[in-house]
Amino acid sequence: MSEQSMRQLVKILRGRAGSFRQLSIGSNSSEKVGALLELAVAHGVEWLICDELQQVGDLNVADREILLQAKRRAGIVAMRNCAVLRAVADLCRNNSLEVLFFKGAALSVFIHGHPAARRYCDIDLLVKNWNEAERLKQLLVEKGFVCRNDWPAAFNQLKRRYHVEFQLVSPDGTGVDIHWRFFHAYFVDDFLSAQIQAASWDEFPMVDIYGVSVKTLPAEECLLIIAAHHTMHVWNELRLVCDIAGLVAASPHIDYHRLFSRASETGSRRMLAVALNLAVLVLGLVLPLPAAEALTNDRPSRLIALKLYRRLMTGKSDNNRAGSMLLELACRDGWKARLKFLAVAASQPSDSDFRFIMLRPPWLWCYFIIRPLRQILTILGFSPVTD
């Protein structure tokens, strides 16, 4: 990937598709369009790029056909995913299960107005508690879904306390993640999940996904969660930055004073600040005044965002456990929070530890010893199983 191509891609995402006329001039314009779309696919923004470039009036017929086919492929993938989402939503409705769909198609519709506008691999949903997660898992298994992390009953206490989701796969291969909390407690405080689960979901926003209406997260909670989630993924794709810029633009009524206060309570303030700064650097996001004021004196978050921006533009990603750990540490709200993160992350077992080695009672306590050792192996690149 050339930095010039990346800059062209970013320029188009900033809404300057007219500048593409210069790129499309010449006999090999279709090759240039194809190369640009290949880069867009790698960053999960092909639908957005196609949609923007189709506004350019003087593209030749071949270029328009390339864009049309790429957009159609993105749409087909989204429709397959959303067919499973609809089946899950209907199943929950018929069995009186309250669920919130977040990320994925719900976020794409909330931000861009179309399920195919951002790439996603699976369907994420939140239920009120572990018991409802277990109940929904059983209902889906009866429909032919396969649970990828369905451990013996002896693991339930560990899993309920320390893990976050059941991972299922539909008969056609679509992933469905049933969350009873958003994040491991060592990453973001459980307070955020508990607050949302305790609230009444009756007033939460609805989004229409190919004819089915589902509940999703309010903008403030959504912004907190995707800022933290994308930090785990080291901001290695443009679609992640587009999520932040799109959500801010689509939600003019966010109370940023309340948002930053909640971020501080859950230990994710710097993650939020980095996310907003990165959207400003990459996509030229104009922040509302309260958000801009909250970032004024946060020099560390600007430096982290600048480093991420340079990595993104040059294609040098740290998408490995060591790089992810360093970013997660840098995005902690102070040294006490960093030390706590290291201590708790090294001591709380998860599915990855169960996959690393399968123990049986009465030896389950050994996971608390295995966990720090496996984390060291993972950071050094020797562990075949990662979180």
Residue, then its C-alpha position, 0 to 999 in steps of 0.5 A: m500500500s502506498e501512502q499516496s493511495m491511502r491519502q487519496l482514499v482518506k480524501i474521498l472519505r472526507g467528502r472530496a470525491g471531486s478530486f478523484r477526477q485527476l486520478s481517473i484521467g488516463s487510459n488505465s483509469s480502471e486499473k486505478v479505480g480497481a487498486l483504490l477499491e482493493l485498498a478500500v476493501a482492506h479497510g472495510v470502507e468499499w461501500l462508502i468509497c463507491d457511494e462517494l465516487q458515484q457522485v463524480g459526473d465524468l467517470n467513464v463507463a468502465d469505472r462506473e461498472i467497477l463501482l457498481q459491482a463492488k457496491r453490489r458485492a458489499g450489499i449481498v454480504a450485508m443482506r446475508n448477515c442481516a437475514v441471520l440478524r432478523a431470524v435472531a431478532d424474531l426468535c428473541r421477540n417470540n420468546s420475550l427476550e430483551v436484546l440490544f444490537f450494537k456494532g455491526a449492521a445496527l451501527s451502520v444504519f445508525i450512522h450511515g443509513h444503510p446496513a452495507a455502509r461498513r464491513y462487519c463479520d458477525i452480529d453482536l447483541l447484549v442481553k440483561n444477564w448471564n441467565e438470559a444469555e444462556r437461554l438465548k444460546q440454547l434457543l439458537v442451538e435448537k435452531g442449528f447454531v453451533c456454539r464455539n465456546d460451549w465449555p462443560a458446566a464446571f466452567n460456568q462459574l469462571k465464565r460467568r464471572y470473567h468472560v463476556e460472551f457466547q460465540l455462536v455460528s449460524p448454519d450459513g457461517t454467520g457469527v452471533d456473539i451473545h454478550w452479558r457484558f461488553f468487555h472483560a472487567y480488566f479492560v473497561d469497568d463493569f459499571l458501564s455494562a451494569q448501568i445499561q443493563a439496569a436501565s429501561w430499554d423502552e426509550f432506546p433508539m430503534v433502527d430499521i434493518y431491511g424491514v426489521s426494527v431492532k433496539t440499539l444503544p443510545a449515541e453516548e453509550c455507543l460512542l464510549i463502547i466503540a471507542a474502547h472496542h476499537t482501541m482493542h483493535v489498535w485502530n488498524e482500519l479506516r472503518l473504525v475511524c469512520d465509526i467515530a466521525g460518523l457517530v459524532a456527526a449523526s448525533p448532534h445532541i450528545d451531552y459531552h460533559r456527561l459523556f466524559s464524566r461517564a468515561s472517567e467513571t469507567g476508566s475509558r476517558r483517554m480511549l474516548a479522547v484518542a478516538l475523537n482526536l484520531a477522527v479529527l486528524v484522519l477525517g477532519l471531523v469538526l468537534p462540537l465545542p464541548a468536546a473540543e474543550a474537553l480535549t484542550n489540555d489532553r496532550p497525551s491523547r493527541l500524541i497517541a492519536l498522532k502516532l496512530y494516524r501515522r501508522l494508519m497512513t503508512g500501513k504499519s499496523d501493530n495488530n498483535r498482542a504486544g502492540s495491542m497491550l502497549l496501546e491499551l496501557a497508553c490509553r489508561d487514565g494514569w499510572k495507577a490505572r495502568l498498574k491495575f490493568l496489568a495486575v487484573a489482566a494477568s489474573q482473570p482467566s478467559d476462554s483463551d485460557f480454556r482453549f490453551i489447556m483443558l483442566r477439570p475439577p478440582w484443578l480449575w484454580c490452576y487457571f489463575i496461575i496459567r493466565p499470567l504465564r500464557q499472557i507472557l508467551t502471547i506477548l513474546g509470540f509463542s502462544p497459539v491462542t490469543d485473547 
